[in-house]
């Protein structure tokens, strides 16, 4: 899974004492001629020498979802395809996961419902030193681009991830689509996370009554603000902000005689029944970033649509952020993180592999 909210790269390895289900076999590190454990005595900059297991650098990474992975760090050879140079190989420091706990319901549980479990670990793309983008090459090429397909395309829908000179967003337009640009920045206390200036939220044409201070990062408490996180399955929102969004959505559907259900489904906090008869009856949502409106006008980028009901694809968050802008809402857009220039650029796209 591509995760812009963390920096560690890891996969589950053979010999793991605890692991989540995956379709592929666990990674056979012992059979790889290019796998080389990171030794504490070598004092590699990505090795925390206070965490050593029999002289090998170890790691433990905990996520907001309370999932935890732990294991050892190693150097391994990665190979990627480049539009310009064919296949390129390079060494990357990665985690060899030997103990994974509390993963699910989105990772490792697909086999229970006869769906493929295609995730075997995380590709950390955050701002920290261990991230793939910061290990990949010179700082001048620190940019990457992805395009997420909606969940309605299926669990294992194929798309792409582009780096450096292979990115396709360059000018002000992408084909017939306008390219929007908004500042992307870091906070010193949290170098992994990519922050955005979120200035407001609209449901259909109605802009909700948020003050700018409701959504901005507060330097005195190191809390608040909006981060973009492809590792979050759907957007998470601080309680008081979520309540205002939920109230607006509920009023909208009341006018269509569609009512809130008392028992929300799984991950989601606000669900409704019956489903609208037409896609045009679902409201669009807009996140108003600085100088750029991110418009979500397809039902499956705003709502999780089930067999008998549908749910707002935003959940309540109790944590340090106001908003974690998640993967469901990012779908159907080509999104470029230009870390060097401090900009996030995006345009509507169909996310085809050859695009």
C-alpha positions as CSV (number, residue, x, y, z in Angstrom):
1,X,0.0,0.0,0.0
2,X,1.3,3.5,-0.9
3,X,1.2,5.5,2.3
4,X,1.9,9.2,2.1
5,X,1.3,9.4,5.9
6,X,4.4,7.4,7.0
7,X,8.0,6.9,5.9
8,X,8.9,3.3,6.6
9,X,9.0,0.8,3.7
10,X,8.3,-2.8,4.8
11,X,6.9,-6.1,3.8
12,X,6.0,-9.3,5.7
13,X,8.8,-11.8,5.8
14,X,9.1,-15.6,6.0
15,X,9.5,-16.7,9.6
16,X,7.1,-14.1,10.9
17,X,5.6,-15.0,14.3
18,X,2.5,-12.9,13.7
19,X,1.2,-11.7,10.4
20,X,-2.0,-10.7,8.5
21,X,-3.3,-12.7,5.6
22,X,-1.9,-12.1,2.1
23,X,-2.4,-13.8,-1.3
24,X,1.3,-13.9,-2.1
25,X,3.8,-15.9,-0.1
26,X,5.7,-14.2,2.7
27,X,8.9,-12.6,1.4
28,X,11.7,-15.2,1.4
29,X,14.5,-12.9,2.6
30,X,16.9,-15.8,3.2
31,X,16.7,-16.8,-0.4
32,X,17.5,-13.3,-1.8
33,X,21.2,-12.8,-2.8
34,X,20.8,-9.1,-2.6
35,X,19.2,-9.0,0.9
36,X,21.6,-7.7,3.5
37,X,20.6,-7.0,7.2
38,X,21.6,-3.6,8.5
39,X,24.2,-4.1,11.3
40,X,24.1,-1.8,14.3
41,X,27.9,-1.6,14.3
42,X,27.8,0.0,10.8
43,X,25.9,3.0,12.3
44,X,23.8,3.6,9.2
45,X,21.9,6.9,9.5
46,X,18.6,5.1,9.2
47,X,19.5,2.7,12.0
48,X,18.4,3.5,15.6
49,X,21.2,1.9,17.5
50,X,19.0,1.8,20.7
51,X,16.9,-0.8,18.9
52,X,19.1,-3.8,18.1
53,X,18.4,-7.5,18.0
54,X,21.5,-9.7,18.0
55,X,23.5,-6.9,16.4
56,X,20.9,-6.2,13.7
57,X,19.0,-2.9,13.5
58,X,15.4,-3.4,14.5
59,X,12.2,-1.3,14.1
60,X,8.7,-0.9,15.5
61,X,6.2,1.3,13.7
62,X,2.7,2.1,15.2
63,X,0.0,3.7,13.1
64,X,-3.0,5.8,14.0
65,X,-5.2,2.8,13.4
66,X,-3.4,1.0,16.2
67,X,-1.8,-1.4,13.8
68,X,1.8,-2.2,14.6
69,X,4.6,-3.7,12.6
70,X,8.0,-4.8,13.9
71,X,11.0,-6.6,12.6
72,X,14.5,-5.8,11.3
73,X,15.9,-3.3,8.8
74,X,17.8,-4.5,5.7
75,X,19.3,-3.3,2.5
76,X,17.6,-4.8,-0.6
77,X,17.7,-4.2,-4.3
78,X,14.5,-2.6,-5.8
79,X,13.8,-2.5,-9.6
80,X,11.4,-0.1,-11.2
81,X,10.4,0.6,-14.8
82,X,11.3,4.0,-16.2
83,X,9.7,5.7,-19.2
84,X,13.1,7.2,-20.0
85,X,15.7,4.5,-19.1
86,X,13.9,1.1,-19.1
87,X,14.5,-0.9,-15.9
88,X,16.4,0.8,-13.1
89,X,17.8,-1.0,-10.0
90,X,18.9,0.6,-6.7
91,X,19.4,-0.2,-3.1
92,X,16.7,0.7,-0.5
93,X,16.6,0.3,3.2
94,X,13.4,-1.6,4.1
95,X,11.8,-3.3,7.0
96,X,11.5,-7.1,7.1
97,X,8.3,-7.5,9.1
98,X,8.3,-10.4,11.5
99,X,5.4,-9.4,13.8
100,X,2.3,-7.6,12.6
101,X,-0.6,-6.9,14.9
102,X,-4.1,-5.2,14.7
103,X,-4.2,-5.0,10.9
104,X,-7.7,-5.0,9.4
105,X,-10.5,-4.7,8.5
106,X,-9.0,-3.3,5.2
107,X,-5.8,-5.2,5.2
108,X,-5.6,-9.0,5.5
109,X,-9.3,-9.8,5.9
110,X,-10.3,-10.1,2.3
111,X,-10.0,-13.9,2.3
112,X,-13.0,-14.1,4.7
113,X,-15.2,-12.7,2.0
114,X,-13.5,-14.4,-0.9
115,X,-11.7,-11.2,-2.0
116,X,-8.0,-11.0,-2.8
117,X,-5.6,-9.7,-0.2
118,X,-3.1,-7.9,-2.4
119,X,-1.4,-5.9,0.3
120,X,1.8,-7.4,1.7
121,X,3.2,-4.3,3.4
122,X,3.6,-0.5,3.1
123,X,5.6,1.7,0.8
124,X,6.2,4.8,3.0
125,X,6.1,7.9,0.9
126,X,6.0,10.5,3.7
127,X,8.6,13.2,4.3
128,X,10.8,11.3,6.7
129,X,14.4,10.1,5.9
130,X,13.3,6.5,5.5
131,X,10.7,7.1,2.9
132,X,10.9,5.8,-0.6
133,X,11.0,9.2,-2.2
134,X,13.8,10.4,0.0
135,X,15.9,7.3,-0.6
136,X,15.2,7.3,-4.3
137,X,17.5,10.0,-5.6
138,X,18.7,13.6,-5.5
139,X,16.5,16.2,-3.7
140,X,15.8,18.1,-7.0
141,X,13.8,15.1,-8.2
142,X,11.7,14.7,-5.0
143,X,8.3,14.4,-6.6
144,X,5.9,11.6,-7.2
145,X,2.5,11.2,-8.8
146,X,-0.3,8.7,-8.4
147,X,-3.9,8.2,-9.5
148,X,-6.2,6.1,-7.3
149,X,-9.2,4.3,-8.8
150,X,-12.4,4.3,-6.8
151,X,-13.3,1.3,-4.6
152,X,-16.2,0.5,-7.0
153,X,-13.5,-0.7,-9.5
154,X,-12.7,-3.6,-7.2
155,X,-10.0,-4.5,-4.6
156,X,-7.2,-5.3,-7.0
157,X,-7.7,-2.5,-9.7
158,X,-4.4,-1.6,-11.3
159,X,-3.0,1.9,-11.5
160,X,0.5,3.5,-11.4
161,X,3.0,5.4,-9.3
162,X,5.4,7.7,-11.1
163,X,8.6,9.4,-9.8
164,X,10.9,12.3,-10.7
165,X,11.1,12.9,-14.5
166,X,8.5,10.3,-15.2
167,X,5.6,12.4,-13.8
168,X,3.0,13.6,-16.3
169,X,1.7,16.7,-14.7
170,X,3.8,19.6,-15.9
171,X,1.9,22.6,-17.2
172,X,-1.5,24.2,-16.3
173,X,-3.5,21.5,-18.1
174,X,-3.6,17.7,-18.3
175,X,-5.3,17.0,-21.7
176,X,-8.7,18.8,-21.4
177,X,-8.5,19.1,-17.6
178,X,-7.3,22.0,-15.6
179,X,-4.4,21.4,-13.2
180,X,-4.9,22.9,-9.8
181,X,-2.1,23.8,-7.4
182,X,-2.0,24.4,-3.7
183,X,0.9,24.7,-1.1
184,X,2.3,21.5,0.4
185,X,4.3,21.9,3.6
186,X,5.7,20.2,6.7
187,X,5.6,20.9,10.4
188,X,8.9,20.5,12.2
189,X,7.4,18.3,15.0
190,X,6.0,15.9,12.4
191,X,8.2,15.6,9.3
192,X,6.5,12.5,7.9
193,X,3.1,14.3,7.2
194,X,2.2,16.4,4.2
195,X,0.1,19.4,5.3
196,X,-2.3,21.4,3.2
197,X,-4.1,24.7,3.9
198,X,-7.8,23.6,4.0
199,X,-9.9,26.8,4.1
200,X,-13.4,25.4,3.9
201,X,-15.8,22.6,2.9
202,X,-18.9,22.7,0.8
203,X,-21.8,20.2,0.4
204,X,-23.3,20.9,-3.0
205,X,-23.3,24.6,-3.4
206,X,-23.5,25.3,0.3
207,X,-20.3,26.3,2.0
208,X,-20.3,25.2,5.6
209,X,-19.9,27.8,8.4
210,X,-16.3,27.0,9.3
211,X,-13.9,29.7,10.3
212,X,-10.3,29.5,9.0
213,X,-9.1,28.9,12.5
214,X,-11.3,25.8,12.8
215,X,-9.1,24.1,10.1
216,X,-5.6,25.5,10.5
217,X,-2.6,24.1,12.3
218,X,-2.0,25.6,15.7
219,X,1.7,26.1,16.4
220,X,1.2,26.7,20.1
221,X,-0.3,23.2,20.6
222,X,1.1,21.3,17.6
223,X,-2.5,20.2,16.8
224,X,-5.0,20.7,14.0
225,X,-4.5,21.2,10.3
226,X,-5.1,19.0,7.4
227,X,-2.8,16.3,6.0
228,X,-3.1,14.3,2.8
229,X,-2.8,10.6,3.6
230,X,-3.2,7.9,0.9
231,X,-2.8,5.2,3.7
232,X,-6.1,6.2,5.3
233,X,-8.8,4.3,3.5
234,X,-11.2,7.2,3.9
235,X,-11.1,10.7,5.2
236,X,-11.0,11.2,9.0
237,X,-12.3,14.4,10.6
238,X,-12.1,15.9,14.1
239,X,-15.4,15.4,16.0
240,X,-16.8,19.0,16.0
241,X,-16.0,19.4,12.3
242,X,-17.4,16.0,11.5
243,X,-20.7,16.9,13.3
244,X,-21.2,20.0,11.1
245,X,-20.5,18.0,7.9
246,X,-22.8,15.2,9.1
247,X,-25.6,17.6,10.0
248,X,-25.5,19.2,6.5
249,X,-25.5,15.8,4.8
250,X,-28.4,14.6,6.9
251,X,-30.5,17.7,6.2
252,X,-29.8,17.2,2.4
253,X,-31.1,13.6,2.5
254,X,-34.1,14.4,4.7
255,X,-35.5,16.5,1.8
256,X,-35.4,13.3,-0.3
257,X,-37.1,11.3,2.4
258,X,-33.9,9.3,2.9
259,X,-33.2,8.8,6.6
260,X,-30.2,8.1,8.9
261,X,-30.0,4.6,10.1
262,X,-29.3,4.0,13.8
263,X,-26.6,1.3,13.4
264,X,-23.8,2.6,11.2
265,X,-21.8,0.1,9.1
266,X,-18.3,-0.9,10.1
267,X,-15.7,1.9,9.7
268,X,-18.3,4.6,9.1
269,X,-20.3,6.8,11.5
270,X,-23.1,8.1,9.4
271,X,-25.3,5.8,7.2
272,X,-28.6,6.2,5.4
273,X,-31.4,4.2,3.8
274,X,-32.9,3.8,1.3
275,X,-30.4,4.5,-1.4
276,X,-31.1,7.3,-3.9
277,X,-32.6,6.1,-7.2
278,X,-30.2,8.1,-9.3
279,X,-26.5,9.1,-9.0
280,X,-27.4,12.7,-9.5
281,X,-29.3,12.6,-6.2
282,X,-26.0,12.2,-4.2
283,X,-24.5,15.6,-3.2
284,X,-21.1,16.6,-4.4
285,X,-18.5,17.7,-1.8
286,X,-15.7,20.2,-2.3
287,X,-12.6,20.7,-0.1
288,X,-11.5,24.3,-0.6
289,X,-7.7,24.2,-0.4
290,X,-5.7,27.4,-0.7
291,X,-6.0,28.5,-4.4
292,X,-7.5,25.2,-5.4
293,X,-10.9,23.6,-5.1
294,X,-10.8,19.7,-4.8
295,X,-14.3,18.7,-6.2
296,X,-15.6,15.3,-5.4
297,X,-18.7,15.0,-7.7
298,X,-18.9,11.2,-8.1
299,X,-20.9,9.3,-5.5
300,X,-18.2,6.7,-4.8
301,X,-15.7,9.5,-3.9
302,X,-18.0,10.8,-1.2
303,X,-20.0,7.8,-0.1
304,X,-19.5,4.0,0.6
305,X,-22.5,2.5,-1.2
306,X,-23.6,-0.9,0.1
307,X,-26.3,-3.4,-0.9
308,X,-29.0,-1.9,1.4
309,X,-27.6,1.4,2.5
310,X,-24.9,4.0,1.9
311,X,-22.6,5.8,4.3
312,X,-20.7,9.1,4.3
313,X,-17.1,8.2,3.5
314,X,-15.8,10.3,6.3
315,X,-15.3,9.1,9.9
316,X,-14.9,10.8,13.2
317,X,-11.3,11.3,14.3
318,X,-10.0,11.8,17.8
319,X,-6.3,12.8,17.4
320,X,-3.9,15.5,16.6
321,X,-5.3,16.5,13.2
322,X,-8.4,18.3,12.1
323,X,-8.6,16.4,8.8
324,X,-6.8,13.4,7.3
325,X,-7.7,13.5,3.6
326,X,-7.9,9.9,2.7
327,X,-7.8,7.6,-0.3
328,X,-11.5,7.3,-1.0
329,X,-11.8,11.0,-1.5
330,X,-8.6,11.2,-3.6
331,X,-9.9,8.8,-6.2
332,X,-10.4,9.8,-9.9
333,X,-7.7,12.5,-9.6
334,X,-4.1,12.5,-10.8
335,X,-2.2,13.9,-7.8
336,X,1.4,15.2,-7.8
337,X,3.4,15.7,-4.6
338,X,6.2,18.1,-5.6
339,X,8.2,18.0,-2.4
340,X,11.1,20.1,-3.6
341,X,8.9,23.0,-4.7
342,X,6.3,22.6,-1.9
343,X,3.2,22.2,-4.0
344,X,0.5,19.7,-4.5
345,X,-1.0,19.6,-8.0
346,X,-4.1,17.7,-9.1
347,X,-6.4,17.2,-12.1
348,X,-9.4,15.0,-12.9
349,X,-8.2,11.7,-14.6
350,X,-9.5,8.2,-15.3
351,X,-6.3,6.6,-13.9
352,X,-5.6,4.3,-16.9
353,X,-2.2,2.5,-16.8
354,X,-1.0,4.0,-20.1
355,X,-2.0,7.6,-19.2
